[in-house]
Amino acid sequence: MLVLALVLLTIRSMVDNPNFEWHLVGQYLFDSRILNGVVVTIRLTALSMLIGIVLGIVLAVMRLSPNSLVSGAAWFYIWFFRGTPLLVQILFWNFISALYPKIVLGIPFGGPSFHGNANSLIPTSVAVVLALGLNEAAYMAEIVRAGIISVPEGQTEAAQSLGMRRLPIMRLIVLPQAMRVIIPPTGNEAISMLKNTSLVSVVAYSELLYSVQLIYAANFRQIPLLMVAVIWYLVMTSVLYVGQYFIERRFGRGFTRAERATLRSRWLAFGGGHERGI
């Protein structure tokens, strides 16, 4: 009862506080500029998660490779991108032309086969997707690796005894079973990614937060415009929560609660639980 009373008092104080200017919140909630920012945020989240998941799977397989060079390269990638703030990575990608004015690709000792201006090849829209996606890949790699390790080694040994090679074993046997461990934290990563897109406002990319900032820079109504952003972020994350719930149910069929708890403890033990920061 005490908690409920505190919640009701908090809600009442927000509703009665004139400084929130709720009439302006309603006025701008469906403003075309805000809606465009919402669409850009969703698109940015989807593209970045796609890059993160695909590259994360590749890195996880590399980390588990018996080849020390391959495993070491994947470890270095994960160490670097998890060890540096996402905000710094966004800024570096946005100013990549200051480091490499021209990007040249080609076969070693065979001469350049392609070259171009960095500002043209990596505009802000590409830079923010690369920053978010490559950073996410480092976290997804550890999540996928934990899922793969959770599958009993006997499954792999049985497949090898039947003459199957490493990649088919991974694709057809290990990864489908590992999905029960991979899916829950991946859903959490998608929700974190949606919120992390707000960081790209520092490079003037027109996602939701930057769209809000442009409006309150003109009318000086920071609080109601920020409340508009808060409402839209809550709506989008709530949709992701619902999607995560049904996906987890789909992949969790046939699993007891005890088995789920065991898998969760394995995931946490192998570094799946992490704190994200800018």
One Martini backbone bead per residue (centre of mass of N, CA, C, O) as a GRO file, in nm:
protein
  278
    1MET     BB    1   0.056   0.063  -0.019
    2LEU     BB    2   0.295   0.257  -0.005
    3VAL     BB    3   0.384   0.231  -0.298
    4LEU     BB    4   0.116   0.318  -0.427
    5ALA     BB    5   0.110   0.598  -0.297
    6LEU     BB    6   0.374   0.701  -0.424
    7VAL     BB    7   0.285   0.670  -0.717
    8LEU     BB    8   0.034   0.855  -0.703
    9LEU     BB    9   0.187   1.110  -0.609
   10THR     BB   10   0.372   1.130  -0.854
   11ILE     BB   11   0.154   1.156  -1.070
   12ARG     BB   12   0.014   1.404  -0.952
   13SER     BB   13   0.261   1.597  -0.959
   14MET     BB   14   0.285   1.585  -1.270
   15VAL     BB   15  -0.003   1.680  -1.348
   16ASP     BB   16   0.000   1.954  -1.160
   17ASN     BB   17   0.253   2.048  -1.302
   18PRO     BB   18   0.302   2.327  -1.507
   19ASN     BB   19   0.603   2.271  -1.617
   20PHE     BB   20   0.518   2.040  -1.825
   21GLU     BB   21   0.317   2.124  -2.037
   22TRP     BB   22   0.089   1.921  -2.162
   23HIS     BB   23  -0.022   2.077  -2.409
   24LEU     BB   24   0.254   2.056  -2.564
   25VAL     BB   25   0.279   1.755  -2.571
   26GLY     BB   26   0.020   1.711  -2.743
   27GLN     BB   27   0.109   1.896  -2.982
   28TYR     BB   28   0.402   1.729  -3.043
   29LEU     BB   29   0.361   1.417  -3.055
   30PHE     BB   30   0.251   1.438  -3.387
   31ASP     BB   31   0.470   1.565  -3.518
   32SER     BB   32   0.640   1.537  -3.809
   33ARG     BB   33   0.927   1.559  -3.684
   34ILE     BB   34   0.888   1.339  -3.473
   35LEU     BB   35   0.802   1.105  -3.660
   36ASN     BB   36   1.063   1.106  -3.822
   37GLY     BB   37   1.245   1.037  -3.578
   38VAL     BB   38   1.115   0.763  -3.519
   39VAL     BB   39   1.180   0.628  -3.788
   40VAL     BB   40   1.488   0.663  -3.772
   41THR     BB   41   1.525   0.504  -3.508
   42ILE     BB   42   1.418   0.233  -3.610
   43ARG     BB   43   1.611   0.201  -3.850
   44LEU     BB   44   1.874   0.221  -3.687
   45THR     BB   45   1.820  -0.022  -3.504
   46ALA     BB   46   1.789  -0.242  -3.722
   47LEU     BB   47   2.063  -0.211  -3.869
   48SER     BB   48   2.250  -0.241  -3.620
   49MET     BB   49   2.148  -0.522  -3.530
   50LEU     BB   50   2.215  -0.673  -3.787
   51ILE     BB   51   2.517  -0.627  -3.775
   52GLY     BB   52   2.564  -0.734  -3.485
   53ILE     BB   53   2.461  -1.026  -3.526
   54VAL     BB   54   2.626  -1.123  -3.767
   55LEU     BB   55   2.909  -1.043  -3.653
   56GLY     BB   56   2.877  -1.190  -3.379
   57ILE     BB   57   2.873  -1.477  -3.490
   58VAL     BB   58   3.148  -1.469  -3.624
   59LEU     BB   59   3.312  -1.399  -3.366
   60ALA     BB   60   3.227  -1.645  -3.198
   61VAL     BB   61   3.349  -1.856  -3.386
   62MET     BB   62   3.635  -1.743  -3.372
   63ARG     BB   63   3.678  -1.768  -3.061
   64LEU     BB   64   3.635  -2.103  -3.095
   65SER     BB   65   3.881  -2.139  -3.242
   66PRO     BB   66   4.179  -2.329  -3.271
   67ASN     BB   67   4.287  -2.078  -3.396
   68SER     BB   68   4.480  -1.834  -3.255
   69LEU     BB   69   4.456  -1.605  -3.466
   70VAL     BB   70   4.150  -1.595  -3.488
   71SER     BB   71   4.086  -1.572  -3.186
   72GLY     BB   72   4.260  -1.315  -3.135
   73ALA     BB   73   4.112  -1.121  -3.327
   74ALA     BB   74   3.838  -1.140  -3.183
   75TRP     BB   75   3.933  -1.050  -2.904
   76PHE     BB   76   4.033  -0.768  -2.987
   77TYR     BB   77   3.769  -0.658  -3.087
   78ILE     BB   78   3.610  -0.692  -2.823
   79TRP     BB   79   3.800  -0.531  -2.641
   80PHE     BB   80   3.781  -0.258  -2.791
   81PHE     BB   81   3.460  -0.212  -2.810
   82ARG     BB   82   3.412  -0.258  -2.494
   83GLY     BB   83   3.652  -0.042  -2.392
   84THR     BB   84   3.489   0.180  -2.550
   85PRO     BB   85   3.298   0.435  -2.596
   86LEU     BB   86   3.034   0.490  -2.796
   87LEU     BB   87   3.058   0.796  -2.830
   88VAL     BB   88   3.348   0.790  -2.939
   89GLN     BB   89   3.290   0.614  -3.187
   90ILE     BB   90   3.097   0.807  -3.325
   91LEU     BB   91   3.299   1.041  -3.356
   92PHE     BB   92   3.512   0.891  -3.522
   93TRP     BB   93   3.329   0.815  -3.765
   94ASN     BB   94   3.246   1.111  -3.832
   95PHE     BB   95   3.585   1.183  -3.843
   96ILE     BB   96   3.737   0.992  -4.052
   97SER     BB   97   3.856   1.205  -4.263
   98ALA     BB   98   4.086   1.305  -4.068
   99LEU     BB   99   4.242   1.028  -4.104
  100TYR     BB  100   4.090   0.936  -4.396
  101PRO     BB  101   4.038   1.106  -4.676
  102LYS     BB  102   4.117   0.834  -4.823
  103ILE     BB  103   3.985   0.536  -4.968
  104VAL     BB  104   4.173   0.228  -5.010
  105LEU     BB  105   4.130  -0.056  -5.226
  106GLY     BB  106   4.313  -0.378  -5.236
  107ILE     BB  107   4.563  -0.572  -5.340
  108PRO     BB  108   4.836  -0.680  -5.223
  109PHE     BB  109   5.078  -0.565  -5.447
  110GLY     BB  110   4.838  -0.479  -5.681
  111GLY     BB  111   4.705  -0.235  -5.627
  112PRO     BB  112   4.455  -0.022  -5.664
  113SER     BB  113   4.086  -0.075  -5.713
  114PHE     BB  114   3.987   0.145  -5.489
  115HIS     BB  115   3.866   0.491  -5.458
  116GLY     BB  116   3.777   0.752  -5.209
  117ASN     BB  117   3.595   0.972  -5.045
  118ALA     BB  118   3.509   0.970  -4.716
  119ASN     BB  119   3.263   1.167  -4.715
  120SER     BB  120   3.111   1.000  -4.940
  121LEU     BB  121   3.127   0.704  -4.817
  122ILE     BB  122   3.100   0.841  -4.500
  123PRO     BB  123   2.846   0.950  -4.388
  124THR     BB  124   2.658   1.002  -4.119
  125SER     BB  125   2.457   0.765  -4.173
  126VAL     BB  126   2.691   0.552  -4.183
  127ALA     BB  127   2.851   0.611  -3.924
  128VAL     BB  128   2.626   0.539  -3.713
  129VAL     BB  129   2.584   0.246  -3.801
  130LEU     BB  130   2.872   0.149  -3.758
  131ALA     BB  131   2.904   0.222  -3.463
  132LEU     BB  132   2.664   0.054  -3.353
  133GLY     BB  133   2.718  -0.222  -3.494
  134LEU     BB  134   3.016  -0.277  -3.404
  135ASN     BB  135   2.959  -0.258  -3.103
  136GLU     BB  136   2.739  -0.480  -3.086
  137ALA     BB  137   2.911  -0.722  -3.183
  138ALA     BB  138   3.075  -0.758  -2.922
  139TYR     BB  139   2.828  -0.843  -2.746
  140MET     BB  140   2.710  -1.068  -2.927
  141ALA     BB  141   2.953  -1.255  -2.919
  142GLU     BB  142   2.923  -1.331  -2.615
  143ILE     BB  143   2.635  -1.438  -2.632
  144VAL     BB  144   2.685  -1.659  -2.845
  145ARG     BB  145   2.911  -1.804  -2.698
  146ALA     BB  146   2.739  -1.885  -2.454
  147GLY     BB  147   2.537  -2.053  -2.618
  148ILE     BB  148   2.736  -2.257  -2.735
  149ILE     BB  149   2.854  -2.360  -2.460
  150SER     BB  150   2.568  -2.470  -2.352
  151VAL     BB  151   2.621  -2.692  -2.542
  152PRO     BB  152   2.685  -3.000  -2.544
  153GLU     BB  153   2.964  -3.172  -2.661
  154GLY     BB  154   2.819  -3.434  -2.755
  155GLN     BB  155   2.688  -3.316  -3.006
  156THR     BB  156   2.949  -3.265  -3.165
  157GLU     BB  157   3.072  -3.550  -3.145
  158ALA     BB  158   2.842  -3.696  -3.290
  159ALA     BB  159   2.868  -3.541  -3.559
  160GLN     BB  160   3.167  -3.616  -3.613
  161SER     BB  161   3.114  -3.927  -3.623
  162LEU     BB  162   2.934  -3.870  -3.899
  163GLY     BB  163   3.122  -3.650  -4.074
  164MET     BB  164   3.094  -3.370  -3.987
  165ARG     BB  165   3.148  -3.043  -4.007
  166ARG     BB  166   3.188  -2.753  -3.842
  167LEU     BB  167   2.979  -2.563  -3.981
  168PRO     BB  168   2.732  -2.756  -3.995
  169ILE     BB  169   2.722  -2.802  -3.693
  170MET     BB  170   2.672  -2.508  -3.613
  171ARG     BB  171   2.414  -2.456  -3.798
  172LEU     BB  172   2.235  -2.737  -3.733
  173ILE     BB  173   2.297  -2.784  -3.405
  174VAL     BB  174   2.402  -2.560  -3.213
  175LEU     BB  175   2.244  -2.292  -3.270
  176PRO     BB  176   1.949  -2.392  -3.226
  177GLN     BB  177   2.008  -2.458  -2.917
  178ALA     BB  178   2.131  -2.169  -2.838
  179MET     BB  179   1.877  -1.979  -2.865
  180ARG     BB  180   1.772  -1.996  -2.566
  181VAL     BB  181   2.018  -1.811  -2.473
  182ILE     BB  182   2.027  -1.574  -2.688
  183ILE     BB  183   1.749  -1.427  -2.698
  184PRO     BB  184   1.713  -1.262  -2.433
  185PRO     BB  185   1.972  -1.073  -2.459
  186THR     BB  186   1.896  -0.969  -2.744
  187GLY     BB  187   1.648  -0.814  -2.656
  188ASN     BB  188   1.805  -0.625  -2.468
  189GLU     BB  189   1.986  -0.508  -2.691
  190ALA     BB  190   1.760  -0.377  -2.859
  191ILE     BB  191   1.670  -0.182  -2.637
  192SER     BB  192   1.946  -0.046  -2.600
  193MET     BB  193   1.976   0.050  -2.892
  194LEU     BB  194   1.735   0.240  -2.904
  195LYS     BB  195   1.859   0.429  -2.682
  196ASN     BB  196   2.150   0.472  -2.815
  197THR     BB  197   2.057   0.651  -3.058
  198SER     BB  198   2.068   0.925  -2.897
  199LEU     BB  199   2.383   0.972  -2.933
  200VAL     BB  200   2.370   1.083  -3.241
  201SER     BB  201   2.303   1.384  -3.174
  202VAL     BB  202   2.609   1.488  -3.164
  203VAL     BB  203   2.599   1.462  -3.509
  204ALA     BB  204   2.323   1.563  -3.628
  205TYR     BB  205   2.112   1.331  -3.620
  206SER     BB  206   1.761   1.275  -3.715
  207GLU     BB  207   1.647   1.172  -3.460
  208LEU     BB  208   1.449   1.205  -3.199
  209LEU     BB  209   1.622   1.387  -3.012
  210TYR     BB  210   1.712   1.592  -3.231
  211SER     BB  211   1.429   1.683  -3.308
  212VAL     BB  212   1.367   1.798  -3.029
  213GLN     BB  213   1.606   1.999  -3.013
  214LEU     BB  214   1.522   2.176  -3.254
  215ILE     BB  215   1.258   2.277  -3.127
  216TYR     BB  216   1.367   2.388  -2.841
  217ALA     BB  217   1.567   2.592  -2.977
  218ALA     BB  218   1.317   2.778  -3.074
  219ASN     BB  219   1.100   2.769  -2.801
  220PHE     BB  220   1.216   2.691  -2.505
  221ARG     BB  221   1.067   2.383  -2.448
  222GLN     BB  222   1.219   2.138  -2.300
  223ILE     BB  223   1.034   1.963  -2.120
  224PRO     BB  224   0.797   1.886  -2.314
  225LEU     BB  225   0.986   1.769  -2.536
  226LEU     BB  226   1.118   1.551  -2.359
  227MET     BB  227   0.847   1.407  -2.299
  228VAL     BB  228   0.800   1.319  -2.586
  229ALA     BB  229   1.048   1.136  -2.600
  230VAL     BB  230   0.975   0.953  -2.362
  231ILE     BB  231   0.712   0.840  -2.476
  232TRP     BB  232   0.832   0.713  -2.736
  233TYR     BB  233   1.036   0.528  -2.598
  234LEU     BB  234   0.825   0.368  -2.435
  235VAL     BB  235   0.669   0.260  -2.674
  236MET     BB  236   0.901   0.111  -2.823
  237THR     BB  237   0.998  -0.067  -2.583
  238SER     BB  238   0.724  -0.208  -2.539
  239VAL     BB  239   0.718  -0.353  -2.809
  240LEU     BB  240   0.981  -0.511  -2.758
  241TYR     BB  241   0.886  -0.661  -2.509
  242VAL     BB  242   0.662  -0.818  -2.647
  243GLY     BB  243   0.837  -0.954  -2.861
  244GLN     BB  244   1.026  -1.097  -2.662
  245TYR     BB  245   0.816  -1.270  -2.521
  246PHE     BB  246   0.725  -1.441  -2.773
  247ILE     BB  247   1.004  -1.545  -2.855
  248GLU     BB  248   1.069  -1.690  -2.591
  249ARG     BB  249   0.830  -1.882  -2.604
  250ARG     BB  250   0.908  -2.017  -2.870
  251PHE     BB  251   1.208  -2.114  -2.766
  252GLY     BB  252   1.088  -2.235  -2.470
  253ARG     BB  253   0.978  -2.489  -2.558
  254GLY     BB  254   1.014  -2.761  -2.334
  255PHE     BB  255   1.092  -2.586  -2.089
  256THR     BB  256   1.189  -2.555  -1.783
  257ARG     BB  257   1.252  -2.347  -1.527
  258ALA     BB  258   1.520  -2.480  -1.441
  259GLU     BB  259   1.654  -2.472  -1.721
  260ARG     BB  260   1.645  -2.166  -1.756
  261ALA     BB  261   1.816  -2.100  -1.506
  262THR     BB  262   2.069  -2.251  -1.601
  263LEU     BB  263   2.115  -2.088  -1.860
  264ARG     BB  264   2.138  -1.813  -1.725
  265SER     BB  265   2.387  -1.882  -1.548
  266ARG     BB  266   2.574  -1.942  -1.786
  267TRP     BB  267   2.560  -1.668  -1.922
  268LEU     BB  268   2.669  -1.503  -1.681
  269ALA     BB  269   2.940  -1.663  -1.645
  270PHE     BB  270   3.023  -1.575  -1.964
  271GLY     BB  271   2.948  -1.248  -1.979
  272GLY     BB  272   2.651  -1.152  -2.050
  273GLY     BB  273   2.658  -0.963  -1.812
  274HIS     BB  274   2.625  -0.607  -1.868
  275GLU     BB  275   2.736  -0.282  -1.871
  276ARG     BB  276   2.611   0.004  -2.018
  277GLY     BB  277   2.789   0.274  -2.181
  278ILE     BB  278   2.921   0.584  -2.306
   0.00000   0.00000   0.00000
